[in-house]
Amino acid sequence: MKPVSLLLGIIFAIPLIGNAAPDINALIKASGSTEKIFVVEREHESLAVIENGLPKSHMKHMHNMNHGVVKFYGRDGYVISRDGYVIKFDPEKEVILKEYKTSDSAIGFVINDYYVAVANYDKKSVDILDRDLNPIQSFATGSKNVGIKIYNDYLVFSQMDNDKITVLRDKNRGTKTPDFEIYKEFENVGVMPFDAMIKDNHFITGFFQSPFFGVVDLDTMTYKKIDILLGDRKPVLKVPHFGFWSISNGNVFIPAVGDNKVLVYTPDFKFVTNIETEGLPVFTSLSPDEKYLAVTFSGKKFPVIQIIDTATLKVIKRFEFDGKVLHVRWSKQRPNLYVSVNDANKVAVINTNGWWLSREIFQINKPSGIFIYEKAK
């Protein structure tokens, strides 16, 4: 482990004169960054906090963080733990405000002005809470529930065990405490829906055991199936989680399952090309300006990241780390790509102007998901 003091010169790229130490407060002020980074510490029931390029603290007592997800809404932070806790916290003060257990297993949740909605696995329900985590409603489904999304006054999710898509409608239309009712259900949509995304007015769901996507038009409340074919017209038989996709204004980038390729389609899923990659891609992450795509891998290539130019659709850069890469996150404010290197207990920072490793932030315990909060100025 490298001491924090030895990292200062790297982090701020300012040489020391003689034996004079840098004025840390002045450097922080000069950096002008309002980013605060929260990193899931996968095996420690905690979040690591990084600020101004340095490990700042660890928020503990976050429950099982094996699949922990963090979301921010306004000045509030929310965490969902693998064992079904929803935790509200203050990202400025780094304190837990409240927690509520919706089930023994949950990984999906969404937030809007008035509520937090949680898709549960083992309780087999969808629970609606207010923003302070007080329960409002619970819809029993008899199924694992996945792919929960918000569209206008609708709450949409898939029932994995029932091959069904459910649309709830807020009778109060988002003006006060929500009052949801079942508005529409689509039966026999495909075998084992498992993830979903919202693209404009379309709820798109993927399946474990069906060679197509299901699409609900949420304006007309109609359903259709879309076959995704490779360039040789072979169907894509299994689609990874949509959270691993990247959608730009021009193309959709999909990591292939079981093949060394990133699949490229138009937004209406017409085939463009396959990009050959070094390993089996798991995660594609698009830069904020949509010029670059970072690709992570599984298996022997777990420690590798490749960068793809989205204009040429060519691999332009490769990085290899001393441990498994579990997540990446692009900064919206600085030319940085943050990389969680799980085995090495660190977050690496790639400078995206020159494509070089600018620094490494240690004292992060078994990092996985990286989430950025933009502080109030």
VMD Tcl script that draws the C-alpha trace (Angstrom):
set ca {
  {0.00 0.00 0.00}
  {1.34 3.44 -0.91}
  {1.12 6.16 1.74}
  {-1.21 9.00 0.87}
  {1.62 11.54 1.26}
  {3.57 9.92 -1.57}
  {0.62 10.31 -3.91}
  {0.17 14.06 -3.62}
  {2.73 14.96 -6.26}
  {1.19 12.47 -8.67}
  {-2.38 13.47 -7.94}
  {-1.91 17.15 -8.49}
  {1.05 16.99 -10.88}
  {2.74 19.90 -9.05}
  {6.47 19.59 -8.24}
  {7.72 20.30 -4.75}
  {10.35 22.99 -4.25}
  {13.04 22.07 -1.76}
  {11.48 20.50 1.31}
  {8.33 22.59 1.18}
  {5.11 20.61 1.40}
  {2.18 21.56 -0.82}
  {-0.66 23.62 0.58}
  {-3.35 20.94 0.34}
  {-6.26 23.35 0.80}
  {-4.92 25.59 -1.95}
  {-4.50 22.62 -4.27}
  {-8.03 21.43 -3.60}
  {-9.42 24.89 -4.25}
  {-7.40 25.21 -7.45}
  {-8.67 21.88 -8.74}
  {-12.21 23.27 -8.88}
  {-13.67 19.77 -8.72}
  {-17.16 19.28 -7.29}
  {-17.03 15.52 -7.76}
  {-17.32 13.19 -4.82}
  {-16.81 9.52 -5.59}
  {-18.52 6.70 -3.71}
  {-17.09 3.23 -4.33}
  {-18.81 0.01 -3.29}
  {-16.49 -2.03 -1.07}
  {-17.88 -5.36 -2.13}
  {-16.90 -7.52 0.84}
  {-16.90 -4.95 3.64}
  {-20.51 -3.69 3.90}
  {-19.22 -0.20 3.19}
  {-18.74 2.63 0.72}
  {-15.33 4.22 0.25}
  {-15.42 7.99 -0.28}
  {-12.88 9.67 -2.57}
  {-12.63 13.44 -2.75}
  {-10.08 15.62 -4.54}
  {-8.19 12.53 -5.63}
  {-7.67 11.17 -2.11}
  {-9.35 8.43 -0.05}
  {-11.38 10.44 2.47}
  {-13.46 8.02 4.52}
  {-15.48 4.81 4.63}
  {-19.24 4.76 5.20}
  {-19.89 1.55 7.14}
  {-22.96 -0.52 8.05}
  {-24.29 -0.64 4.47}
  {-25.27 -4.33 4.77}
  {-24.44 -6.88 2.04}
  {-22.72 -4.94 -0.74}
  {-22.07 -7.92 -3.01}
  {-24.34 -6.27 -5.57}
  {-24.62 -2.85 -3.99}
  {-25.99 -0.01 -6.13}
  {-25.85 3.71 -5.34}
  {-28.10 6.39 -6.86}
  {-28.33 10.11 -6.27}
  {-31.45 12.23 -6.61}
  {-30.95 15.92 -5.97}
  {-28.93 16.15 -2.75}
  {-30.01 12.74 -1.48}
  {-28.11 9.49 -1.81}
  {-29.68 6.03 -1.84}
  {-28.15 2.55 -1.63}
  {-29.78 -0.81 -2.22}
  {-28.02 -3.78 -0.68}
  {-28.09 -7.35 -1.92}
  {-30.01 -8.42 1.19}
  {-32.90 -6.07 0.54}
  {-32.11 -2.90 2.50}
  {-32.76 0.53 1.04}
  {-30.56 3.11 2.73}
  {-30.95 6.88 2.47}
  {-27.83 8.89 3.22}
  {-26.50 12.43 3.09}
  {-23.66 12.44 0.51}
  {-22.38 15.79 1.77}
  {-22.10 14.81 5.45}
  {-21.59 11.10 4.69}
  {-24.12 9.95 7.27}
  {-26.90 7.38 7.06}
  {-30.30 9.00 7.51}
  {-32.60 5.99 7.44}
  {-32.86 2.40 6.25}
  {-35.78 0.14 5.41}
  {-35.72 -3.57 4.56}
  {-38.10 -4.43 1.72}
  {-37.09 -8.11 1.38}
  {-34.23 -10.56 1.81}
  {-33.06 -10.08 -1.79}
  {-33.34 -7.05 -4.06}
  {-31.11 -5.35 -6.61}
  {-33.38 -3.01 -8.59}
  {-34.81 0.36 -7.60}
  {-35.83 3.70 -9.10}
  {-36.40 7.17 -7.64}
  {-38.45 10.22 -8.58}
  {-39.61 13.38 -6.82}
  {-42.09 11.60 -4.55}
  {-41.16 7.96 -4.20}
  {-38.64 5.14 -4.26}
  {-39.79 1.89 -5.92}
  {-38.03 -1.42 -5.25}
  {-38.23 -4.62 -7.31}
  {-37.80 -7.54 -4.92}
  {-36.63 -11.09 -5.57}
  {-37.56 -13.32 -2.69}
  {-40.48 -11.37 -1.23}
  {-41.91 -11.47 -4.75}
  {-43.33 -7.98 -4.64}
  {-42.73 -4.42 -5.81}
  {-42.70 -1.97 -2.91}
  {-43.37 1.77 -3.08}
  {-41.78 3.96 -0.40}
  {-41.78 7.71 0.05}
  {-38.49 9.59 -0.29}
  {-37.88 9.15 3.45}
  {-38.35 5.37 3.09}
  {-41.75 5.12 4.71}
  {-43.79 2.33 3.07}
  {-46.74 3.39 0.93}
  {-47.81 0.39 -1.19}
  {-46.76 -3.17 -1.97}
  {-47.78 -5.17 -5.05}
  {-47.49 -8.95 -4.64}
  {-46.58 -10.68 -7.91}
  {-45.63 -14.24 -6.97}
  {-42.45 -13.75 -9.00}
  {-38.94 -12.40 -8.89}
  {-39.25 -8.84 -10.18}
  {-36.67 -7.21 -12.43}
  {-36.00 -4.32 -14.80}
  {-38.00 -1.69 -12.94}
  {-38.25 1.69 -14.73}
  {-40.19 4.97 -14.58}
  {-41.92 6.61 -17.55}
  {-44.09 9.67 -16.87}
  {-46.82 8.46 -14.48}
  {-46.03 4.80 -15.11}
  {-43.92 2.33 -13.18}
  {-42.93 -0.62 -15.40}
  {-41.25 -3.91 -14.46}
  {-40.94 -7.53 -15.58}
  {-41.96 -10.66 -13.69}
  {-39.18 -13.18 -14.29}
  {-41.08 -16.28 -13.16}
  {-44.37 -15.37 -14.85}
  {-43.05 -14.22 -18.27}
  {-45.03 -11.03 -17.79}
  {-44.54 -7.24 -18.04}
  {-46.56 -5.11 -15.64}
  {-47.40 -1.42 -15.97}
  {-48.54 0.47 -12.87}
  {-50.11 3.93 -13.16}
  {-50.03 6.64 -10.53}
  {-53.61 7.83 -10.13}
  {-52.31 11.01 -8.49}
  {-50.17 11.74 -11.56}
  {-47.07 12.69 -9.61}
  {-48.63 15.63 -7.79}
  {-48.47 14.20 -4.26}
  {-48.09 10.86 -2.48}
  {-48.38 8.26 -5.24}
  {-51.36 5.91 -5.49}
  {-50.52 3.19 -8.00}
  {-52.89 0.77 -9.69}
  {-52.28 -2.04 -12.16}
  {-52.90 -0.40 -15.53}
  {-51.77 -3.01 -18.07}
  {-50.13 -6.44 -18.07}
  {-48.56 -8.20 -21.05}
  {-48.63 -12.01 -20.79}
  {-46.26 -14.57 -22.38}
  {-43.81 -11.91 -23.50}
  {-40.81 -14.30 -23.59}
  {-39.11 -16.85 -21.38}
  {-37.57 -15.44 -18.19}
  {-37.28 -11.67 -18.64}
  {-34.28 -10.47 -16.66}
  {-33.36 -6.87 -17.40}
  {-34.75 -3.81 -19.11}
  {-34.05 -0.27 -20.21}
  {-36.05 2.78 -21.23}
  {-35.30 4.31 -24.63}
  {-37.58 7.30 -25.27}
  {-41.11 5.88 -24.83}
  {-40.01 2.25 -25.25}
  {-39.52 -0.25 -22.44}
  {-37.09 -2.84 -23.82}
  {-36.62 -6.13 -22.00}
  {-34.25 -9.04 -22.57}
  {-34.75 -12.72 -21.79}
  {-32.65 -15.59 -20.49}
  {-34.25 -18.14 -22.79}
  {-35.75 -16.33 -25.78}
  {-33.78 -15.18 -28.87}
  {-35.38 -11.74 -29.10}
  {-36.11 -8.52 -27.23}
  {-39.53 -7.46 -26.06}
  {-40.56 -3.84 -26.58}
  {-43.50 -2.07 -24.98}
  {-44.55 1.23 -26.57}
  {-45.60 3.10 -23.44}
  {-47.56 5.69 -25.39}
  {-49.75 3.20 -27.25}
  {-49.41 0.36 -24.69}
  {-48.59 -2.18 -27.39}
  {-46.01 -4.98 -27.36}
  {-43.77 -6.44 -30.07}
  {-40.76 -8.73 -30.37}
  {-37.50 -7.71 -32.08}
  {-35.05 -10.29 -33.38}
  {-31.41 -9.24 -33.07}
  {-29.24 -10.82 -35.75}
  {-25.50 -10.87 -36.28}
  {-23.98 -9.92 -39.62}
  {-24.24 -13.54 -40.78}
  {-27.95 -13.48 -39.85}
  {-27.47 -15.76 -36.87}
  {-29.63 -14.79 -33.89}
  {-28.14 -13.52 -30.65}
  {-29.26 -16.30 -28.32}
  {-28.47 -14.60 -25.02}
  {-28.24 -10.93 -24.23}
  {-26.24 -9.49 -21.30}
  {-27.72 -7.10 -18.80}
  {-28.78 -3.83 -20.39}
  {-26.77 -1.98 -17.77}
  {-23.74 -3.19 -19.72}
  {-24.94 -1.63 -22.99}
  {-24.03 1.83 -24.26}
  {-26.40 3.89 -26.37}
  {-25.15 6.95 -28.27}
  {-27.02 9.22 -30.63}
  {-25.75 7.13 -33.53}
  {-25.22 3.54 -32.36}
  {-26.03 0.92 -29.77}
  {-23.02 -1.00 -28.42}
  {-23.67 -4.45 -26.97}
  {-21.08 -6.77 -25.42}
  {-21.45 -10.21 -27.05}
  {-21.99 -13.20 -24.80}
  {-19.40 -15.92 -25.28}
  {-17.61 -14.18 -28.16}
  {-14.73 -11.70 -28.45}
  {-16.87 -8.97 -29.98}
  {-18.74 -5.78 -29.26}
  {-21.87 -5.75 -31.41}
  {-22.84 -2.46 -33.05}
  {-26.39 -1.64 -34.14}
  {-28.37 1.41 -35.13}
  {-30.88 2.67 -32.53}
  {-33.61 0.66 -34.30}
  {-31.41 -2.47 -34.08}
  {-30.18 -2.74 -37.64}
  {-26.79 -4.44 -37.74}
  {-23.74 -2.21 -38.37}
  {-20.63 -4.25 -37.57}
  {-18.80 -6.39 -35.01}
  {-15.74 -4.94 -33.27}
  {-13.18 -7.63 -32.47}
  {-11.96 -7.41 -28.88}
  {-9.16 -9.00 -26.89}
  {-11.39 -11.00 -24.59}
  {-15.00 -11.77 -23.73}
  {-16.58 -8.34 -23.14}
  {-18.72 -7.81 -20.08}
  {-19.27 -4.08 -19.77}
  {-19.31 -1.23 -22.30}
  {-19.21 2.32 -20.96}
  {-19.65 5.36 -23.20}
  {-17.79 8.61 -22.47}
  {-19.94 11.69 -21.76}
  {-19.05 13.21 -25.15}
  {-19.84 9.84 -26.83}
  {-16.43 9.79 -28.55}
  {-15.02 6.74 -26.75}
  {-16.16 3.41 -25.39}
  {-14.40 1.62 -22.51}
  {-14.76 -2.18 -22.61}
  {-14.08 -4.56 -19.71}
  {-13.70 -8.34 -19.89}
  {-14.15 -11.59 -18.00}
  {-11.98 -14.68 -17.63}
  {-8.27 -14.40 -18.38}
  {-8.72 -10.82 -19.59}
  {-10.37 -9.60 -16.37}
  {-7.49 -7.11 -15.72}
  {-7.73 -5.53 -19.20}
  {-9.57 -2.47 -20.51}
  {-9.76 -1.56 -24.19}
  {-10.78 1.87 -25.50}
  {-12.77 2.07 -28.75}
  {-13.08 5.18 -30.92}
  {-16.82 5.43 -31.69}
  {-16.20 7.28 -34.97}
  {-13.83 4.71 -36.50}
  {-15.15 1.74 -34.45}
  {-11.53 0.72 -33.85}
  {-9.65 -0.17 -30.67}
  {-7.21 2.68 -30.00}
  {-5.83 1.95 -26.53}
  {-5.27 -0.91 -24.09}
  {-4.65 -0.92 -20.33}
  {-3.81 -3.88 -18.12}
  {-3.95 -3.80 -14.32}
  {-2.72 -5.99 -11.47}
  {-6.15 -7.35 -10.60}
  {-9.70 -7.86 -11.84}
  {-11.44 -4.78 -13.21}
  {-15.03 -4.82 -11.94}
  {-16.27 -1.38 -12.98}
  {-15.39 1.84 -14.75}
  {-16.88 5.32 -14.56}
  {-16.22 8.39 -16.73}
  {-15.99 11.80 -15.07}
  {-18.32 14.45 -16.46}
  {-16.13 17.28 -15.16}
  {-12.55 16.16 -15.65}
  {-10.64 14.14 -18.29}
  {-10.71 11.05 -16.09}
  {-11.80 7.44 -16.38}
  {-12.02 5.76 -12.96}
  {-11.31 2.03 -12.77}
  {-12.01 -0.25 -9.79}
  {-9.24 -2.86 -9.53}
  {-10.75 -5.31 -7.08}
  {-7.80 -7.56 -6.20}
  {-5.38 -4.66 -5.76}
  {-7.67 -2.68 -3.42}
  {-7.41 0.49 -5.48}
  {-9.11 2.79 -7.95}
  {-6.95 3.64 -10.95}
  {-7.39 6.93 -12.80}
  {-6.77 7.16 -16.54}
  {-6.20 10.58 -18.09}
  {-8.42 10.60 -21.17}
  {-6.70 13.53 -22.87}
  {-3.48 11.63 -23.42}
  {-4.62 8.09 -22.52}
  {-2.15 7.43 -19.73}
  {-2.44 6.15 -16.17}
  {-2.29 9.36 -14.16}
  {-2.55 7.97 -10.63}
  {-3.75 5.18 -8.35}
  {-5.89 5.70 -5.26}
  {-5.26 3.10 -2.59}
  {-6.97 2.22 0.69}
  {-10.14 1.11 -1.14}
  {-11.23 -2.32 0.08}
  {-12.24 -4.77 -2.70}
  {-13.82 -2.07 -4.89}
  {-16.56 -2.74 -7.41}
  {-19.21 -0.18 -8.44}
  {-18.10 3.46 -8.80}
  {-20.69 6.24 -8.41}
  {-20.11 9.99 -8.73}
  {-21.99 12.64 -6.77}
  {-21.75 16.22 -8.02}
  {-21.59 18.38 -4.94}
  {-23.41 21.67 -4.47}
  {-21.07 24.56 -5.31}
}
mol new
graphics top color blue
foreach p $ca { graphics top sphere $p radius 0.5 }
foreach p [lrange $ca 0 end-1] q [lrange $ca 1 end] { graphics top cylinder $p $q radius 0.2 }
display resetview
